[in-house]
Amino acid sequence: TYLFVYDLMQFCGHSWIFTNMIIRFMSFGKDSLADTFYSIGLVMRLCQLLSILEILHILIGIDKSRLFPRFLQITERIIVLFVVINSQEEVQGKYVVCVLFFLWNLLDVVRYTYNMLARMGIYYLPLTWLNFSLCIPLYLLSVLAKAFAICVSLPYFESFGTYSIKLPFPFAFSIYFPYVLKTYLLVLFIGMCFIISNLFSERKAHLGTGNVKKKRS
């Protein structure tokens, strides 16, 4: 029951964001893209913070998903949303933020719909196929959008010195945050390979011939 309520809350949040984005685009066209973060950023941040509970669910054993792939996916979003986008107002108005939010919410609306029904033992083959097939190209596109958002943010981190730290003598040690982000880009693509492999494994496990026949029955 708890997991169903959690999935329902996430579904409502992401559905609201997704619907809001579509209505705004249909009403205002390209003008709506620039202020996407200002109109839905708060709800997006709340949903992503709430998703941290999914790591706890796996750790205490009430969710049977694999821990490391889910941990990577959640931390990727947290880092890009809170560290890169939220900290740089100039980045918030870029079109890539709208693209990234669209990809995240499209994926999550499908995923949480599937999860809610699965909690009740209800499996619809088209939804199951969509959940385990759509996630692969959407995740690839979202990684590219995250990487682009990081690249766009680099000049602002360099200009403003955000998160860059220089410790006083006698430590003589400094952290130049743009270098940290460039290193994270490499980590992001390495993690992408691991997560894609896991997504294909999940797809095979849920959409294999035996599983499909069982769920149909």
Solvent accessible surface area in square Angstrom, and as a share of the most:
residue,aa,sasa,rsa
1,T,145,0.85
2,Y,113,0.43
3,L,25,0.12
4,F,60,0.25
5,V,67,0.38
6,Y,9,0.04
7,D,2,0.01
8,L,69,0.35
9,M,106,0.47
10,Q,0,0.00
11,F,56,0.23
12,C,72,0.43
13,G,13,0.13
14,H,2,0.01
15,S,27,0.17
16,W,117,0.41
17,I,0,0.00
18,F,37,0.15
19,T,69,0.40
20,N,37,0.19
21,M,16,0.07
22,I,67,0.34
23,I,99,0.50
24,R,46,0.17
25,F,103,0.43
26,M,152,0.68
27,S,73,0.47
28,F,123,0.51
29,G,27,0.26
30,K,146,0.62
31,D,115,0.60
32,S,6,0.04
33,L,34,0.17
34,A,45,0.35
35,D,53,0.28
36,T,7,0.04
37,F,10,0.04
38,Y,126,0.48
39,S,45,0.29
40,I,1,0.01
41,G,0,0.00
42,L,117,0.58
43,V,41,0.23
44,M,0,0.00
45,R,60,0.22
46,L,103,0.51
47,C,9,0.05
48,Q,4,0.02
49,L,85,0.42
50,L,47,0.23
51,S,7,0.04
52,I,76,0.39
53,L,61,0.31
54,E,10,0.05
55,I,26,0.13
56,L,86,0.43
57,H,4,0.02
58,I,23,0.11
59,L,115,0.57
60,I,106,0.54
61,G,34,0.32
62,I,74,0.38
63,D,27,0.14
64,K,179,0.76
65,S,49,0.31
66,R,131,0.48
67,L,68,0.34
68,F,110,0.46
69,P,3,0.02
70,R,35,0.13
71,F,86,0.36
72,L,29,0.14
73,Q,29,0.13
74,I,6,0.03
75,T,35,0.20
76,E,6,0.03
77,R,26,0.10
78,I,37,0.19
79,I,52,0.26
80,V,0,0.00
81,L,0,0.00
82,F,46,0.19
83,V,42,0.24
84,V,0,0.00
85,I,0,0.00
86,N,53,0.27
87,S,37,0.24
88,Q,4,0.02
89,E,115,0.52
90,E,75,0.34
91,V,0,0.00
92,Q,15,0.06
93,G,27,0.26
94,K,72,0.31
95,Y,118,0.45
96,V,13,0.07
97,V,1,0.00
98,C,14,0.09
99,V,77,0.44
100,L,0,0.00
101,F,0,0.00
102,F,78,0.32
103,L,16,0.08
104,W,3,0.01
105,N,0,0.00
106,L,46,0.23
107,L,17,0.08
108,D,1,0.01
109,V,31,0.18
110,V,16,0.09
111,R,46,0.17
112,Y,2,0.01
113,T,34,0.20
114,Y,17,0.07
115,N,28,0.14
116,M,20,0.09
117,L,38,0.19
118,A,27,0.21
119,R,95,0.35
120,M,106,0.47
121,G,54,0.52
122,I,66,0.34
123,Y,82,0.31
124,Y,128,0.49
125,L,51,0.25
126,P,102,0.64
127,L,31,0.15
128,T,1,0.01
129,W,132,0.46
130,L,66,0.33
131,N,14,0.07
132,F,15,0.06
133,S,15,0.10
134,L,44,0.22
135,C,13,0.08
136,I,15,0.08
137,P,62,0.39
138,L,12,0.06
139,Y,6,0.02
140,L,69,0.34
141,L,89,0.44
142,S,5,0.04
143,V,0,0.00
144,L,103,0.51
145,A,9,0.07
146,K,4,0.02
147,A,11,0.08
148,F,120,0.50
149,A,0,0.00
150,I,0,0.00
151,C,65,0.39
152,V,32,0.18
153,S,0,0.00
154,L,21,0.11
155,P,72,0.45
156,Y,50,0.19
157,F,0,0.00
158,E,80,0.36
159,S,87,0.56
160,F,122,0.51
161,G,32,0.31
162,T,35,0.20
163,Y,101,0.38
164,S,39,0.25
165,I,88,0.45
166,K,173,0.74
167,L,70,0.35
168,P,95,0.60
169,F,183,0.76
170,P,97,0.61
171,F,139,0.58
172,A,88,0.69
173,F,115,0.48
174,S,66,0.43
175,I,67,0.34
176,Y,86,0.33
177,F,26,0.11
178,P,0,0.00
179,Y,135,0.51
180,V,66,0.38
181,L,3,0.02
182,K,93,0.39
183,T,83,0.49
184,Y,33,0.13
185,L,30,0.15
186,L,116,0.58
187,V,76,0.44
188,L,2,0.01
189,F,73,0.30
190,I,107,0.55
191,G,8,0.08
192,M,33,0.15
193,C,85,0.51
194,F,75,0.31
195,I,0,0.00
196,I,25,0.13
197,S,64,0.41
198,N,10,0.05
199,L,13,0.06
200,F,109,0.46
201,S,62,0.40
202,E,52,0.23
203,R,76,0.28
204,K,163,0.69
205,A,56,0.43
206,H,59,0.26
207,L,28,0.14
208,G,25,0.24
209,T,98,0.57
210,G,53,0.51
211,N,55,0.28
212,V,24,0.14
213,K,130,0.55
214,K,154,0.65
215,K,46,0.19
216,R,169,0.62
217,S,127,0.82
